[in-house]
Amino acid sequence: MITGKNMQIFERDFLNENRYFYILNNELQTHLVKHIVAIRPSKPLLNGPKRQHFLPKFYIEGFTRDGMVAVFDRELNQIRVQHPVNTCVIGHFYTMEDAAGRRRFELEQLLSEYETKASGAIKKLVAMGEINADERSDLAIFVAFAALRTPDIIDSLKAFNSGTIRDICMQTFSDVEEVKMRMRGEPDAPSSEEDLEIEARELVEYAQSGQYEVTTSHLWAVSMAFKMAFIIAPIFAGRDWAILHRNNDKKSFVTTDAPVMLTTVAPRQNSFWGIGFGNADALVLFPLTESCILTMCGSEGELRHCTAGSEQMRHINIALADGCQRFVVGRDEALVRSLADHLCLAKKKWQPKMQRK
């Protein structure tokens, strides 16, 4: 059994060998705080809402009937009809903590500002209108945030990062002779070769057993998600946009707690790298309201409005619901229920969006 002393050696050596992971974590958080502070007033924003929507309240209101939405909860296997204010909300999900240990609300404020900007652009597009370059840019940023600000992506980043560190840990401590070489000469290393062999072997066995937990900071994952959003927003702004409007008021689009769907224009073979927002053949879909959905592909920056038939809407709704983490949200309770039943969502376990091969 590994001793407390050996555990300290394990942690110390792993940190030394893989310090770039932790430097990266700190740099991302520092970069994010500096970026937000640079565009905020100099006075720290120390007050803000505890209840923070990862799907904005105004956005959820676009999928209501009589002020209410139908929400399927795959974890509880139930549908609730509820107010948007109580939908897709988590306490302090975007609250940062500064070096002085103070809660900071700059992130929540930033999201709120782009929600306000996007709201006007969405109203114009729903009415089959045009938007100017600034409105397009603001909406692209809003969609980028929508793609990456959710628990679906934050949890995926945590799982991916923790799994990667675990893999590197197992590789770092895989060979007894290499571990002995690393330990030899350290002040607290055993003096005899026999004891060195025993401790090195225990370290390798412990690393390979996997009987330990690697956790990733929530703030790190949020920082990474926002950094990614800043990168993909210009890509979204430069795509061709098509707004698909329903042709029947009795039909509606749904949204989910993972509202931005990434796929390809045409089917293609799976590859190691999968599909990314920057791929030339990427197709991005984002429901704007229950009446229309934004699709993005190509590279000409055009905007057009077109109509989606009932069958096309059904296919889109199925694909959106299939990608949810926990919640499917819609105007029509019967529609939400039929999607959940069709996909057997309650019987499927959520899988992180980012998978290690």
N, C-alpha and C positions, 0 to 999 in steps of 0.2 A: 504494500500500500504506500502511496506517495506521501512523504512527510511534509510538514509545514515548511521546513527549510527548502526542500526540493521544489515545492510549489512556488516559493519566492524566486528560485532560480529560473523556473519555467516562465513565470510572468516577466521577469527581468529580461531574459534572453529573447523572449518573443517580442517584447517592446523594442529592444535594441535592433533586432533583425528587421522589424516591420514598422519602424517609427514613421515612415512616410504616410502610412494610413492615418495615424493620429495627427500628424502635421496637416494632412489634407483636411481632416475633419475640422480642426481648429481654423485653418485658413478659410474654409468655406463659410463657417459661421462668422468669422471676422469680416470677410468680404461682404457678406449679406448685410451685417449690421452697418458697416461703413457705407454701403450703397444706399440703404434706406435712410440713414442719418443725413447723408449728403443732400437728399432731396426733401428732407423734412425740416421744420423749424429747428433751430439750434437747441431749444429747450426740450429735454427728453419727454416723450409721451408716456406718462406713468399711469394714466387712467384710460380705461376702455371697457368694452363689453366682455363679461366672462363667457356668455353664451355666444359662440362663434359658428356661423353657418359655413360649411364647406361647399354647399350649393347655396348661392345667395337667395335670400328671401324673395327679392323681386323676380328672380329667375323662376323659382318654384311657382310663384303666382301666375306665371304664364301657362301653367298646366292645371289650373283649377276649374272646378264647376261650383258655382255659388260660393266661391271663396274657400273651397276645400279641395284637397287632393287625396287620391287613393294611393296608398303606399303598401307594397308587398314587402314583407320582412322575411328573407329566406332563412334566417337563424331561428325565428320563432314559427315559421311556416304559417303566417297569418297576414291578412290584409286589414289595414286600418284606414279610416277616412278621417283626416285630421287637418288642422290649420298649417299653412306654410311656416309660421313662426316656430312651430315645434318639429319641423322636418329637417333632417340632415344637419343637426347642430351638435357641437361638442364643446365642452368647457375648456377654455384656454388652449385651443388647438394650435393657434398661431402666435400665442404670447411668447415673447423672447425674454431672456434674462441676461442683464448686462453684468459687467465685471463686479459691480457693486452689489449684485444680488437683487436688483430691482426688476420688477416686472415691466416689460416694455411692450407697447401696443402699436408700434409703427407698422408692422406687417399687416395687421388687421385694418389699419387706417389706409394703407396703400391699396389693399384689395377693395375696400369700400369706395375709394375714388374711381377706380377703373370700372367698378360695377355701375356707378352713376354715369360714367361716360358711355359705357356699352349699352345701357338701357335705352338711350335715345336712338342709337344706331339700330338696335334690334326693332324698335317700333317702326322705323322707316322701312326696314326690310320686310317686316310682316305686312306692311301696307303696299308692298311691291314697289317701293320707292328706291331712289338712288342715295348713296352716301358719298361724302367727300373723302379725300385722302387721310385727313386727320381722324375721321370717324372710323375709317377702315383700319387704320393703325391701332386705335384704341380697342376696337372689337377684336383684332387679332391678338392683342395682349390679353384681353379678357378670356378668349378661348384657350390661349396657352396656359393661363392660370387654371382654367376649368379642367384642362387635361392633367395637370400635375399637382394641384392643391388638395386632392382628395385623400381620404384614408386609404383608398385602394392603391394609390401610387406610393404614399408615405410608407405603408406597411410593406409594399413590394420592395422598396429601397432598403428598408430595414432587413428584410429577409435576405436580399441579395448580398448586402454588405456583410452581414453576420456570417452567411454561408461561405463567402469568399475568404474572410478572415479565418474561419475554421479550417478551410481547405489548405490555406497557406501554413497554418499552425501544424497541421498533420504532415505537410511536406518538410517544414523546418525541423521538426523533431521526428524524423523517420529512420535515421541511421544512428545506431549507438556509437560508432566510431567517430562520426562527425560531431555528435553531442559531446563526447569525451574531449575532443580537441577544443571545442568551444569553452568547455568548463575548465580545462586544465590551465593553471596559472591564475585563476580567479582567487581573490583573497579568501573566500569562504568555501573553496573547493576542497574535497577530501585530499588528504596528504598521500594516502596509499593508492596504488593503481587498482587494487581490489575494490576498495570503497568507491573509487571513481567509476568503475565499471558498474557497480550496483546502482548508484544514483543515476547514472546516464541511462541505464536500462529502464529504471522506474519512470524517468521522464518520458522516454519514448513510448512505453506502454501506456502511460497516462494520456499522452497526446493522441495516440492511435485509438484509444478506447472510445473517445468522443463523449465521455461521461462528464461533460462540463458545458456550460451555456455561454454563448457569445451573444451579447446584446448590443444593439446600436442605438445611440442617442436619438430621441425624437427630434430634438432641435437640429441635429446634424442632417437627418433625413429631410426635414422641412427646408433647411438651407440648400441642400442639393436639389430638391424639387424646384425651388424658386430660381436657382441658377439655370436649371434646364429650361424653365419657362422663358427666361430672358433670351435664351439662345434660339428657341423654336418660334417665338413670336414673329420675327422678321420673315421667317420661312412661310408662315401662315399668311402674312400680309401680301406676299408676292405670288400666291397661288391664284388660279382661276377659281372664282366663287360662283356657285350655282345655288340659288335658293329654291328648294322644292316645296311647293305649296300643295296642300290637299285639294282635291276636286270635289269633296263632299263634306259638308259641315258635320255630318254624323260620324265621321272618322276623325281620329286624332293620333298624333305622335306621342310617344312616352319619352321620358328621360330616366336616368339612373344615377346612382352615386358614383358612377364612372361614366360621365356623360359624353366624353369625346371618344369616338370609335376610330381606330386606325386599321385600315386594311389596304388592299391594292386595287388598282383600276381593273386589272384582269388577273385571274388565278395564275399562280406561279408556284414552282417547286419550293419546298421549305429549304432553308439554308441555315448554316450555323449562326449567322448574324440576324436572321429574321428580317422584319420590316421596321424601318425607322421613319420618323416624321420628315426627314430630309431626303428620303429616297425619291427618285424621279417618278416612280410608279405609285407612290403613296396616295391613298384616298382617305381623307379625313371627313367624318360626319359629326355634326353637333346640332342637336335639336334646339332651335331658338325658342319656340313656343309649341303648344299642342297643335298649331295649325301649319307649321313649316319647319324645315330643317336646312341647315347650312352644310353644303358639301364643298370640299376644297381639294383641288388637284391641279396638275399642269403648272405652268410658270409664266403666263402672260399677264396676270393680274387683272383679268376681265371679271365682270359681274353680270349675271343674267338671272332672270326669273323663269321658272318653268313649273309644270304641274306633275304631281305624282299620283298615280292611280292607286286604287285600293290594294291591289296585289303587291305593288312596290312598297307601299306603306307597311304592309304586313311583314314583308321580308326585312325591312329596316328595323321595325320594332322588335322582331325576334332577335336580330343580331345585337341590338342595343341591350335588350334584357339579358341576353346570354353573357354579356360582358360585365354585368353588375358585380359589385362585391357583396352587398347585402340588400340594397333597396332598389325596387323598381317603382317609379313615380309617374302617375298619369291622371288625366282628367276623368276617365271612365273606369269605374271599378271593375266592370265586366271584362274590359280589355286587359287590365293589369292581371286579373285572375287567370284569364285564358293564356296569357303569355307565360305566367309562372307554371301553370299546369302543363302546357305544351312542352316546356323545356325541363320540367321536373326539377325546378331550381332548388326546392327544399331538400332534394336528395343528392345534390351536387355540392362538393366542398370547394370553396373559393381557392383559386390558385394565384400566386403572385404573378403580376404581369411580366416580371423580369425573371427569366429562368437561367440557371447555370447549367451548362452542358456537362 
